[in-house]
Amino acid sequence: ALLMTRAKTALEARNLDVALKLLDAVVKLRPDYIEGWNRRATLYYLNNDYTRALEDIQQVLIREPRHFGALAGLGMIMQDLGDDRRALDAYRKALAINPYLEKVPELVKQLREKVEGRDI
């Protein structure tokens, strides 16, 4: 808990290197602690390191397949990478678990029209 609090403080202060070291320690000490993986995935995403972000999201989803935050993050990365079909799938899965996510319903609507086309 202490490492996570310090990582959050470092992230808020935009001290990303310190936040990353702290989150690395969390994941190493408690690989079963899902939020360590998830927070580090977010940090990697903020650094545009999509490969590592995706690896950490995969670890989250292995441990908790219904983690809607990780699924929404997966959607964001897939959308940034131009894989709209996989982004749409991830957003839909996130919404199926938590239908009250902000902005995600609008993203699903936009991507659905782009990927599947409009109804006649």
C-alpha positions in Angstrom: 0.0 0.0 0.0 2.8 2.4 0.8 4.5 1.8 -2.5 1.2 2.3 -4.4 0.6 5.6 -2.5 4.1 6.8 -3.3 3.8 5.8 -6.9 0.5 7.7 -7.1 2.2 10.8 -5.6 5.1 10.5 -8.0 2.7 10.1 -11.0 0.7 13.2 -9.9 4.0 15.2 -9.6 4.8 13.9 -13.2 7.9 12.2 -11.8 7.4 9.2 -14.1 10.8 7.6 -13.5 10.2 7.3 -9.8 6.6 6.1 -10.3 7.8 3.4 -12.7 10.5 2.2 -10.2 7.9 2.1 -7.4 5.4 0.2 -9.6 8.2 -2.2 -10.7 8.8 -3.0 -7.0 5.0 -3.5 -6.4 4.7 -6.0 -9.3 7.9 -7.8 -8.2 6.9 -8.0 -4.6 3.2 -8.8 -5.2 2.6 -10.2 -8.7 -0.9 -11.2 -7.6 -1.8 -7.6 -6.9 -3.8 -6.6 -10.0 -3.7 -2.9 -9.4 0.1 -2.8 -9.5 0.0 -4.2 -13.0 -2.9 -1.9 -14.0 -1.3 1.3 -12.7 2.0 0.4 -14.4 0.1 -0.3 -17.7 -1.4 3.2 -17.3 2.1 4.7 -16.8 3.4 2.9 -19.8 0.5 4.2 -21.8 1.2 7.7 -20.7 4.8 7.2 -22.0 3.4 5.9 -25.3 5.1 2.5 -24.6 2.2 0.5 -25.9 4.1 -2.8 -26.0 4.7 -2.8 -22.3 1.3 -1.4 -21.5 -0.3 -4.2 -23.5 1.9 -6.8 -21.6 0.7 -5.4 -18.3 -2.9 -5.3 -19.4 -2.6 -8.9 -20.4 -1.3 -9.7 -16.8 -4.3 -7.9 -15.3 -6.8 -9.7 -17.5 -5.2 -13.1 -16.8 -5.8 -12.5 -13.1 -9.1 -10.7 -13.5 -10.8 -11.0 -16.9 -13.6 -8.7 -15.8 -11.3 -5.7 -15.0 -13.3 -3.1 -16.9 -10.5 -0.5 -16.5 -8.0 -2.7 -18.1 -10.4 -3.5 -20.9 -11.1 0.2 -21.5 -7.4 0.8 -21.5 -6.9 -1.9 -24.0 -9.6 -0.2 -26.2 -7.7 3.1 -26.0 -4.4 1.5 -27.0 -6.0 -0.5 -29.9 -7.7 2.7 -31.1 -4.4 4.6 -30.9 -2.8 1.8 -33.0 -5.5 2.0 -35.6 -7.1 -1.4 -34.8 -10.6 -0.1 -34.5 -12.2 -3.6 -34.5 -10.2 -4.8 -31.5 -10.8 -1.4 -29.8 -14.5 -1.8 -30.3 -14.5 -5.3 -28.9 -12.5 -4.2 -25.8 -14.8 -1.2 -25.2 -17.9 -3.5 -25.5 -16.5 -5.9 -23.0 -15.8 -3.1 -20.6 -19.3 -1.7 -20.9 -20.8 -5.2 -20.5 -19.2 -5.3 -17.1 -19.7 -1.6 -16.1 -22.4 0.1 -18.2 -21.7 3.4 -16.4 -18.2 4.1 -17.8 -17.8 7.7 -18.9 -17.1 8.4 -22.6 -17.0 4.7 -23.5 -20.6 4.5 -24.8 -19.8 7.4 -27.2 -16.6 5.7 -28.3 -18.5 2.5 -29.0 -21.0 4.4 -31.1 -18.3 6.1 -33.1 -16.3 2.9 -33.7 -19.4 0.8 -34.4 -20.3 3.1 -37.3 -16.7 3.1 -38.5 -16.2 -0.7 -38.2 -19.6 -2.0 -38.9 -21.2 0.8 -40.9 -24.5 2.6 -40.4 -27.9 1.1 -40.4 -30.0 1.9 -43.4 
